[in-house]
Structure formats: C-alpha cells, structure tokens
Amino acid sequence: MKPGEHSIYTDEKEDALTFPIEAGRTYDLRVAIQAGAFKGHGKLVPVDKATGTKEVEAWKPKDTTKILKP
C-alpha cells in the first residue's frame, strides 16, 4: 500500500479501521468476531507485533506428519 491514511474492513463498512500507513512498516491485525442481529461479523483490531506473532504461531500445525497431501 502507498503511505498515507487508509481504511480497511472485513464485511461491514461502518466497522472500518482507519489509520495512517507508514512506508516499510508491518501491521498486525486480529479479526474479532462481533455478534449481530442475525449473524456475527468480523471487526479488525490492531495488536502489537509480539501478540500477532504468538497468535499466528498458534495456528500452525504442530504435527505435520498427519497432514495428507493430495
């Protein structure tokens, strides 16, 4: 993305996260699930680098020997 102010959102424009993007910087975001009237929806929440790294690592499979390749 080009540096400057940007807005990003998951599925609800009114829940957009607007913040300034700096050149060369990496941003960590979490998708929080919010309850809605008929369905839940995601909302982007900024997290610090340590939290983002820890949460991404938790999603990686621990035992890859059980993953079957097509």
C-alpha positions as CSV (number, residue, x, y, z in Angstrom):
1,M,0.0,0.0,0.0
2,K,1.0,3.5,-0.5
3,P,1.8,5.5,2.6
4,G,-1.0,7.7,3.9
5,E,-4.3,7.2,5.6
6,H,-6.3,4.1,4.7
7,S,-9.5,2.4,5.8
8,I,-9.9,-1.4,5.8
9,Y,-12.8,-3.6,6.9
10,T,-13.9,-7.2,6.8
11,D,-17.6,-7.2,5.9
12,E,-19.2,-4.1,7.5
13,K,-18.0,-0.7,6.1
14,E,-19.2,1.0,9.3
15,D,-16.6,-1.1,11.3
16,A,-13.7,0.1,9.1
17,L,-10.3,0.6,10.8
18,T,-8.8,3.9,9.6
19,F,-5.2,4.5,10.3
20,P,-2.0,6.0,8.7
21,I,0.1,3.5,6.8
22,E,3.9,4.2,7.0
23,A,6.3,3.0,4.4
24,G,8.3,-0.1,5.3
25,R,6.2,-0.9,8.4
26,T,4.4,-4.2,9.1
27,Y,1.0,-4.1,10.9
28,D,-0.6,-6.9,12.9
29,L,-4.4,-7.2,13.0
30,R,-6.8,-9.6,14.6
31,V,-10.2,-10.3,13.3
32,A,-12.6,-10.2,16.3
33,I,-16.0,-11.7,15.9
34,Q,-18.9,-9.4,16.9
35,A,-22.4,-10.5,17.4
36,G,-25.0,-9.1,15.1
37,A,-28.8,-9.2,14.9
38,F,-28.9,-12.2,12.6
39,K,-25.3,-13.2,12.1
40,G,-21.8,-12.4,13.5
41,H,-19.3,-10.3,11.6
42,G,-15.6,-9.6,11.8
43,K,-14.0,-6.4,13.0
44,L,-10.3,-5.7,12.5
45,V,-8.4,-4.9,15.7
46,P,-4.8,-3.8,15.8
47,V,-2.4,-5.8,18.0
48,D,1.2,-5.4,18.9
49,K,3.9,-7.4,17.0
50,A,4.5,-9.9,19.9
51,T,0.8,-10.7,20.2
52,G,0.4,-11.0,16.4
53,T,3.4,-13.4,16.1
54,K,2.2,-15.5,19.0
55,E,-1.3,-15.8,17.6
56,V,-0.1,-16.8,14.1
57,E,2.2,-19.4,15.6
58,A,-0.6,-20.9,17.5
59,W,-2.5,-21.6,14.2
60,K,0.4,-23.5,12.6
61,P,0.1,-27.3,12.8
62,K,2.3,-28.9,15.4
63,D,2.4,-32.4,13.9
64,T,2.7,-32.1,10.1
65,T,3.1,-35.9,9.7
66,K,-0.7,-36.2,9.8
67,I,-1.3,-33.8,7.0
68,L,-2.1,-35.7,3.8
69,K,-1.0,-34.3,0.5
70,P,-3.4,-34.8,-2.5
